[in-house]
Amino acid sequence: MAHSVKIFFAAILISSCAFFISETEAVNVYCYYASWAADRPGDSKVAADDLDPMLCTHIFYAFLGLQDDGSLTFLNKTLDIDGGNIQKVSNLKKINPELKLIFSVGGATAAPYVFADVAADDVKLANFVTSCETFLDNYNFDGIDIDWEYPYDKPLLIKMAQSLRDAFQPKGRTVSTAVAYNPDDAGYDVPGMNEVFDLINVMSYDFHGAYAGVLGENAPLYGFPGQSDWQQSVLNCNASLWNWRNKGAAPEKLSLGAGFYGHTFTPVDPSKTAPGDPAEGPGNPGPYTANVGTLGYLEICQLHKDGIVTWDDYEKTPYMVDGNLWIGYDNEQSLKEKIKYIKQEGLAGIMIWSIETDDTRGVCGGQKWPLLNAINEEIANDETH
């Protein structure tokens, strides 16, 4: 009898472990890698072979270009091919054979009309599909991500994705897309997208910037008191994901987007630094990312280590004040809150733009990849299932 009891409890333990492993694996980590980081200076330089393939389930190589005839092209051949950056990404599978590699096509600087022109022309579209397959074959990648910012003729996005899906499905390849945080009816046929895409990466960040004239978080999980009804219903991750779901996207096809960077502001009054207080402009660019109004996480932790960090329990995000600079960003704690939310809502996973702005060398706290590690720690935390 005692032996039978041991077997019984062993079976329960194995079953429980299998459950937790299954649940853990269900939370994917979709990592966009901005390939031009290989040309950045100092501690911000991140070549493809600097990436840790054990911290992501998928790596999205950003970006390939789309030409007028529908063929794909390298945006920086010197880096991508001559420098071996794409091959270095492909080689990461030798370390983690389960890793999935995706080419992301387009991006914020790509002309949206090129996508529309290619999708509208059957010859160009066929050329696009063939070119995608060639790239995947040549570099041992697993799928294509359409980063069309932003579609204005929604049947064309569906047509393009369906053409890829028809070619990819027999080979088990992935068709994904990156989308705006608000599912605009003019550009997105959400039920149709739910049918043709394997994954919809929601860019649930950039909710607030200095252009609005008030201090605001980059990617708050929820809204805060004092916001208008519209702001509460649009300008936070929870609202964004539910807007997509309410329009017809299945939660298991949606990823919650998180930024490894922050938006910077100059407060009008240094004594008024709560979200929603007046701002008079953006902060200066950082030495690595060189963008007015934003700083990568490495720039935040390295250059503003003496800043005062406040946790906003409404928005589940921190903000930092360092002199006349205000930064709304994500840290380890807020990213863990996002993972808890993803588990709670049954989403596909977390999408990150972009991983190379993490502290990849452990400059600030000694740990390499602190943000990515925090995400993985919370995914593995059984208590949040």
Summary of the structure (lengths in Angstrom):
residues: 385
radius of gyration: 21.4
end to end distance: 33.5
largest distance: 75.3
contacts: 1318
relative contact order: 0.12
helix: 42%
strand: 22%
